[in-house]
Amino acid sequence: MTESGRDSLLGNKIAAGLLTAGLIFWGANRVAHVIIPDDAPRAPAIALAGLTAPTQAIAAQSGPVSLLPLLAGADIGKGQALVQQQCAACHTVMPQGANGVGPNLYGIVGAAMFSHESFTYSDAVKGKAGAKWSYETLNAWLASPATFAPGTAMSYAGIKNDQTRADVVAYLRGLSTAPVPLPSADDIKAAQTAAAPPPAAPATPAQPSLNDDLANADIGKGQAVVAQQCAACHTLAKGGADGVGPNLYGILQHKAFSEPGFGYSSAVSAKAGTAWTVDSLSDWLKSPNSFASGTAMSFAGLKNDQTRADVIAYLNKNSDAPAKLP
């Protein structure tokens, strides 16, 4: 303590607290993706006769849509904003920037894959090390790191929107003293020819509805997902203080984006005041950015339908007056 009564180490304590919170959040996210995957299983748990054709059609898909035709119209500003929201916690983007949880990304387009100096990569990516980060390989990695390199230590779910990936790649391309040339007209034409639509697949069987998933919801699993992926930013107790995000007690049937005293981004203002129904909450949890484009919430979303139903069932129970679910 100083003579004035002020703690001279207060600034250091605050910085240490923020760093500790960030490490806890990152670790919880990694554990959550291991314990409760968001993606659908590679194969059905029960094989039913006569339903093999749709599975074969899915397996035949070669990967994400080519970005070459999209790069010419890419919005570098949007790409930069997404990188800042979803990547900057783990990666630096400045020239000669230090590695963080992930390697520095400056000059990545055209660089050798998984070969950044002084960064230790997982065994899952070593088989691809040394090849070039072309537009197409970077496209495949950003679409789904786990598909591109099964077992990778990077738990990021990927960018599912094709134009958004093109925006990000266009921004990353500019992070260089000598950016890789943009695709030529011949390159684009070849990519469009290769992307010709395949023959129509047989009709797929009806998928379970949200009501079916809610009827089979496991509140315990929902509570575990919330504790692992939401509790770092949100409080759940009645009357709990807001954190990085608003308090979630009684959120189902509550007015959306209307927690008193919490500062929401302008991206959600058009939806403020409408009630959180089961359907709207499911859409938000599946992809916050699709529900409200430009939202400050960088959470990638819960892609598995049953997992979302489990979370909704738990949030509904966490209320003074739970709604009647199927």
Buried (B, 14 or more C-beta within 10 A) or exposed (E): EEEEEEEEEEEEEEEEEEEEBBEEBBEBBBEBBEEBBBEEEEEEEEEEEEEEEEBEBEEEEEEBBBBBBBBEEBBBEBBBBBBEBBBBBBBBBEEEBEBEEBBBBBBBBBBEBBBBEEEEBEEBBEEBEEEEBEBBBBBBBBBBBBBBBEEBBBBBBBBBBBBBBBBBBBBBBEBBEEBBEBBEEEBBEBBEEEEEEEEEEEEEEEEEEBEBBBEEBBBEBBBBBBBBBBBBBBBBEEEEEBBEBBBBBBBBBBEBBBBEEEEBEEBBEEBEEEEBEBEBBBBBBBBBBEBBEEBBBBBBBBBBBBBBBBBBBBBBBBBEEBEEBB
